[in-house]
Amino acid sequence: MLDDKIEMSTVKVASDDGRLKTVTAREDPSFVETQTRTRRLFSLPQIFFFSLMYFSTWPGMGNNMYFALINGGPAAYFFNLIIVLIGALSQALSLGELASLMPVAGAQYYWTYHFAPAKYKLFLSWLSGWATWLGYICGLAGVLNSLVLLVQNTVQVNFPDYEGLGWQTTVLIIASLALMTILNVWLFRIVPWLEFWIGILNIFFFFTTIITLWVMAPRNSADFMLTKVIISGWENQSEFVGWNVGMLTQVFMYVGFEAVVHMGEETKNPRRAAPIAMVWSIAANGVMGLIVTATYIICMPGFDETIASRYPFLYLMENATGSKTVTTVVAVGVCIAQAGCAMSFYSSVSRMTWAWARDGGLPSYFGHVSGSRRVPVRAVVLTCVLIAILGLLNLNSDAFIALGAVTSLSSMALFFSYVIILSITLYLRLTTGLPKAEWSVGRAAIPLNIFALVFTVYMMIWLPFPTSPSVDAKTMNWCGPVFGLVMLGALGSWFAWAKDNWPGPNLAIVDFILRNADGK
């Protein structure tokens, strides 16, 4: 291993029998303690609701309605969600055993290091770590931007003269970040309960929304759900292409499905809790998402008018109910759900930042855990600063293009990390087999793994496609170019420094975490 070739500072520490022994600085118990002294605060119900709010599928299906409808119409809007839900479940089920075996904050890059062939483990872990971290950073920027735009458009429903300018979007993003930073640094003890009760409210607002529409809205005929409409321009090329491009809206709903594993070091009995919360929260979100999507379609006003509106979801609600007040109440509920999603995302991103720093992917300064707060304060602050900088891209009208380029990286980067670990896991299942885990899917593991890998690769083919075939700087899908640039940077840093200097994940830290994985 590369660890054996690297000269590292050493220290003398007392062994169990009282004698002094020499260990590397990374293995020094005092150093390990500063990197691992978090508290296990999340119970199984709390981490389930944390994961439930992370996905927030039913609010997301309203917020992202436009892009699904112009590429496939109502039929694609509904049936693509079924396809993506099956794919996301297969991904989660395939990696659930790894989450049970190693519920560590680094998740897939550490799994890659542990299970990949020795010759490739360092290189693949380096690529996986960078892809995962960047994917989460960019994804959080997108989630916050979506939340703020929903707030601004809800205000506009009641005050038509209001214009949500770019600088206002930036200010609201920074204000949201400040609140979430306070919660993550000074009030993190209440975050498990906060996510739990927001999760309960999320279910309440789900039923409020669908019951409101069922009672107040006029109905489309049942066959309207089977209507296929492609008006993005892809109908002139291929309906097949348009349909698949429309699916990317639903794909984003389940990107980062392993977010709950990044909280594994702060969860009680994570070997069971992490995979259970991950899988069942996807299933629960899928059921709610399918019900609400069918409701939106049946209660949708004129298709052309909906697509032409500034914010289709709010237009649908206002026209279906005939009331600005009812629309505002429902929109506030969706905003609360989106805020819960952003909070889950923020906590998970900061933990991924913390893990990647303590393993040398980022400066180790950010891998420190505060002794008084018992949270990775430096990683939380770094996350806040980076997202605030990305939020500044909204300051002028053309900057929405730049922000879109950054946030589009999330799906491609995380799917790339899934391809790596799903491939390694499948290879291991077909050869030596995985170690026995407390949570397992049994004999279904290999078929699920194969399907998940095929689904992930297939989606990566479509992720760089633009919404419309006629592209310019504003309509270009920057996912592919930005991802390529980022990966070139990761490769460059590998050959320039990491290949000869990066020792991989800190095994002393991981050993300590796994020994205490069943801590109460």
Secondary structure by P-SEA (a helix, b strand, c coil): cccccbbbbbbbbbccccbbbbbcccccaaaaaaaccccccccaaaaaaaaaaaaaaaaaaaaaaaaaaaccccccccaaaaaaaaaaaaaaaaaaaaaaaccccccaaaaaaaccccccaaaaaaaaaaaaaaaaaaaaaaaaaaaaaaaaaaaaaacccccccaaaaaaaaaaaaaaaaaaacccccaaaaaaaaaaaaaaaaaaaaaaaaaccccccccccccbbbbccccccccaaaaaaaaaaaaaaacccccccccccccccccccaaaaaaaaaaaaaaaaaaaaaaaaaaacccaaaaaacccaaaaaaaaacccaaaaaaaaaaaaaaaaaaaaaaaaaaaaaaaaaaaaccccccccccccccccaaaaaaaaaaaaaaaacccccccaaaaaaaaaaaaaaaaaaaaaaaaaaaaaaaacccccccccccccaaaaaaaaaaaaaaaaaaacccccccccccccccaaaaaaaaaaaaaaaaaaaccccccccccaaaaaaaaaacccc
